[in-house]
Amino acid sequence: MAVSRFNLPNVITVARILACPVVFVLALGESAGTFLAAFVVFVVAALSDLWDGYLARKHGLITDMGKLLDPLADKLLMAATLVPFYLVSHRPDPAWEVPWWGPLPLWVVLVIFGREIFVTLFRSWAARRGAVISAGPSGKYKAFIQNIFSGALLLWYSLVLYARGAGWEGQPVWTFWEALHGGVVGLSLLVALVLTVFSMGVYLVQNRQLFSAAVGGGRHDPSS
């Protein structure tokens, strides 16, 4: 029996895509409340990725549409935070800097976006030739760590701005939390970068026949 493309998991995925512009706008804010709102919307959107995948597998609702939309939603959610992070972290006040990294380096943005753009274009090319490529485990791990980084940094900005307004700066408890939370932000970005490069390598190896066809201009037989 054919599975409808407009099933619950796919609707959830579409809702996650629609949440991306909201996260983008909120993540460009300048108040603790705005960043807290961005954090809440982002967490709900990120958790929906686990929910729609669980529902699709449990109820046999996996579709080609879902295989294409799910990684697209992940990429859009990543872009909805990474671009604002780059802009916000380059504001003059040191409070906006990313822990361990300072202003978010442009090369970090290019590495992450470069990988995502390549994979998206390659997946679209393969789909036009009848080969639907879903996200693999390494790509999911990469997205998971990226989500930890994005969520942690959104919350970081909210707490730093609140601490400044409440006069917490310099107090022992805040200094400890600042080091702990900042470490999570900085380390998660480092791990996300490593997984970005690693998952790219895995992606190319697993789809080497398709990639060779794309480079050589040949056609891939999806039955092979």
N, C-alpha and C positions, 0 to 999 in steps of 0.2 A: 504493500500500500504506500502510495506516495505521501511524503511528509510536506505539509504546507510550509511555504517560505515564511509566512506571517504567523509563526508560532510564538509562544511566550519567550523562549530564549532569544529569538531574533528581535522581538519587541524590546526586550531589556537592553540588548546591544544597541539598538537605535536610540533608546533613551540615554544611554551612556554617551553616544556621539553628540546628542543635543545638549548634554550637560557641559561639554567641552568649552563652548563660548562663554558660559557663565563662569567657569573656573578661570578662564583667561582674563576676563575683565576684573574679577575680584582679586586675582593675584597681582594686579598692577596697582593695588590700593596703597594707602599710606597710613592706615590706622590698624590698631590691634584687632578691632572688631571685624574689619574687612578681611584680614588674613585668616581670622578664625572661621569666618563664613566660607572662605575659599577652601580651608582645610576640611570642613565638614562636607561640603559638596564633593570635594575630591575623594574623600574616603568612601562616601556612598557610591560614587561612580566606580572606584577601583574595586570595591567589594562586589559590585554587580557583575564584574567579570568572572568572579568565582561562582556566583549564583547561576548565571546563564549557562556556563559550561557544565555545571553539575546537573541542571535540569535537562540539558540537551542529551547528556550521556545516560542519565537515569531513565528517561522516557523515550529514548530513541528518536529524538527530534533534531539530530544532526543533519544539516543541509549544506549544499554548496554555497548558498547565500551566507549562511552563518560562518562558514570557514573563511569567507572573504571579508565579511563585516567585522568579525571579532578582532583580528589583528589590526584592521584599519582603525577601530575604536581605540585600541591600545595606543596606537601611534598618535592619534589626534589628542588623546588625553595627555600623552607625554609632551607634545608640542604646546598644549595649553598651559603647561607649567614651565617648561624649559625656556621658552621665549621670554615670558615675564621675568623669570629668574635672572636671565642675562641682563635685561634692561634695569631691573631693580637693583641688582648687585653692583651696578656701575654708577649708582647715585653717589653724590659726594660724601655723604655721611657714612663712616665706617660701620655703623650699626647694620647697614644693608649688605655687608660682605658675607659671602658664604664661608662658614667655619672651615678652617684648614686651607681654603682655596683663595680667599680674598674675593675680589670681583671675579665672577665666573669667567674662566678663560674662553676665548673664542674657539680655540682648537677643540675643547671639550664639546662644545655645541656642534662643531662641524663633524666630529667623529660620530656622535650619536645620530645626528640628522643624516649624515652621509649613509650610514648603515641602513637607516629606516627608509630613506628615499630609494636606495638601490633595491632593497628587498621588495618594496611596494611595486616598483616598476617591473621588476622581474616576475613577481607573482601575477601582475596584470597581464604581462606578455604570455606567461604560461597558461593563464585562464582562457585567453583567446584561442589557444591551441588545444583546448580540451583537458588540460592538466590543472586540477585544483590543488594548490599547495597550502595546507593548514600550518599553523604555528607549531613548531616542535618544542620539546621539553626545554632545551637550552634557551630558546627565545622566550618561553614563559618565565623561566627563572630570571632572565634579564629584565623582563617587564616588571616582575615582582619586586626586584631590588630597586629598580628605577622608581617604582611607586613608593617604596619606603623612603627613598631620598626626597622625592617631591613632597610627600606628606609631612616628613620630618622638618623640611625647610619651611613649609607654609606655617606649621605650628611654631617653629623657631622665631620667625618674624613676628608672629602675634605675641609670643611671650616676651621677646626682647623689647618690643614697643610698650607692652604693658608694664614690664619691670622698670623701664625708664620713667614712665609716668607715675608709678607707685613708689619710686625711690628705693628699689631693691638692689640697685647696682652697688657692688662692693660688700654686700652682706654674705656671710659664709654659706648659707643654704643656696642662695642664688648662684654664687661662684661655683659651687659643686655641680648644681644642675646645668649651668652654662657649659662646663667642661664635659659633662656626660652627654647632654643633648647635642652639643656641637660635635662631639666625637661620632655620634650616630650619623649626623648629616655628612660630615667629611668622609667617613669610612664607607658609607653606603654609596656615595658618588664614585669613589675609587673602585669598589667592587662592581658597580654598574658598568663602568668603563671597560673593565676586564671582561665581563660577560658580554658586552656589546661586541668586542672584537672576537671573542671565542665563539659566540653563537653565529657570527657571520661566517667563520671558518666552517663550522658544522653545517650550516645551511648550504654552502657551496659544495661541500663534499657529498652531502646527501642528495643534492640535485645536480650533480656534475654532468649527467647526460643532457638534462635540459639546458644547463648553462653552456655546454659545448655547442648545442644546437643554436642557442641564441647568438653566441659569438660567431659561429660559422654560417649563420643565416639559414640553417637547415630547419626542417620541420620535425617535431617530436611525435612519435606514435604513442598516444596515451595507453595503448594496450600492451606496450613493451615493458 
